[in-house]
Amino acid sequence: MKVRLIQMIDGQMVKSEFDSAGMVAAIELRGFKQRGFNNRSGQMREELRGWATFERLCGPMWDGDAIRYEDKASYEALST
């Protein structure tokens, strides 16, 4: 499964893609510390269960063919 990280860097939205096997290390190298795993119960896509969660990132989110994480600035820009 592919993993996407969307970040706002110097006012530009930057997309990075990783293989799921190394995604925690790759995202942590970009300054986002893993805080746990997505274990919420209730209505949630099955594809999102068990994925890592990170401080200062929104996600995991379903992106059609990948798992997506967004920093807060990107999330706000994409949500308006």
KAVEN-V871465 format. One record per helix or strand of 3 or more residues. SS is the DSSP state (H for helix, E for strand). FROM is the first residue (numbers start at 1). TO is the last residue. Records with the same first field share a line. If there is no record, write none. Layout:
SS=FROM-TO / FROM-TO
This chain:
E=2-9 / 12-19 / 34-37 / 52-54 / 57-62 / 66-71
H=20-29 / 46-48 / 72-79
